[in-house]
Amino acid sequence: MNITISQLANATGLTAKMIRYYEANQIVPAPQRTAADYRTYGESDISTYRFIAHARDLGFSLSDIKQLVQLRADPQRASREVKELANQQLSKVQQQIDQLQWLAKELNLLIELCPGDQSPSCPILNKLNGSA
């Protein structure tokens, strides 16, 4: 089975630009090419790019995705390496959640303090200006 980059994009949910980006950054090997120099892909490429798309959806960095792709291809891999990458990503996600919860708390407080009426006094603007 040989498909084009646009067919691969449709099958994986990635754009052709992203597929070329992953190739340029050596996340995946360069694809086979036709005599006319068009990229061609097979069933294993669909699987690999779906894997990449899912890893990206989970927030893994480009370097993490590269490492995950390499680990996926290595039958001698140690699962502890994969688990460590996942744990590191979970830690980053938890930090983002904590930051977002703090932001929500701060915004809720400012919203509660703002009278929201016709008066010019606005604690939200004061806080954004650096005032107490």
N, C-alpha and C positions, 0 to 999 in steps of 0.2 A: 504494500500500500504506500503510495507516494502522494502527499498532499502539499499544497502551497502554504505559504506563510499566512495568507488570509484565512484559509481553511483551518490551519492550526489555531489561529487567533479565535475563530468562531467556536472551535471545539474546547478551548481552555478558558475562555473569558478574558484573556489577555489581549492587548492590542499588538499589532505587528511591530509598532515602535518598541514596546516593552520586550518583545521576543528578541528583537535585534539588540536591545540594550543588554539583556542577559548574555547573549552571545558575545558581544563586544567586551563585556566584563569577565568573560571566561567562566561564567557560572555553569554553562553547558558547553560541550564541544561544538565546534563549527559544524553546521549541517552539510549534508551532501549537496552538490550543485549539479544542475543540468548542463548540457553543452552550451546553452544560452546563458549560463551563469545565474539561473534562478535557484533559490533555496528549495530543497525538497525535504519533507519530514515523513516519518513513519509512526506506527502505533506506539512505539516506546517513547517517542518524542512527546506525543499527546500526554502520556502518563507522567513524564518528567515535568512538563510545563504545568500540568494540573497540580502536581506536588508543589511546585514553586509558587503557584498562585495561592494555594492553601497556606503555605508557610508565610507568604506575604500578608495574607489576611490575618494571621495570628501575630503580626507585627515584628517578625524576625527581620533583622538587618540584612543588608546585602551580603556582608561577610558571613553571617550566620547561615543564610540560605546557601551560600556556596559550600560551606562546611557540611550542611545537612544533605545537599545533593551528593557530595563526595561520600559521606557516610552511607547514604542509601545505596550507592553503587558498590560499596565494599562488603562482600559477604563475610569478611573477617572482622567487621567493625565490632567495637565494644558498645553495648547498649548504654553503658554509663556515660559515654561521651554525648550521646543523644539526650539522655536525661539531664545532664549538666547544662546543655544549651537550653533545654526547655525550662529548667529551674531558673536560669539567668533571665530568660525572657519573662517568666512569671514574676520575678522580682521587679523588673522594669515596669511591667503592667501594674503591679501593686503600687509602686511609687506614683505612677500616673493617676491611679484611682485616688490615692491619698491626696494628691495635689488638687484633683478636681473636686473632691469632697471639701477641702479647705476653701477653694474658690467659691463653691456653692454656699458654704456657711457665711463667708464674707459678703457675698452678694445679697443673701437673704437678710443679713443684719442691716446693710445699707438701705435695702428696699424698705425694711420695717421702720428705719429712722427717718426716711424721707416722707414728709407730710403728703406729697402728691396733690397739693391744692394750688391755689392761685398765688401763694406767697413765693418770693424769690429765693428763700432759704432752701438749700438742697444739700444734704449731707453727702450724697453721691458725688456731686461736682466738687465739694470741698475735699473729699477723700482723694479723688483723682487729681486735684490740684496739689496734694501733699499736705493739706491742712487737716487738723483733727476734727 
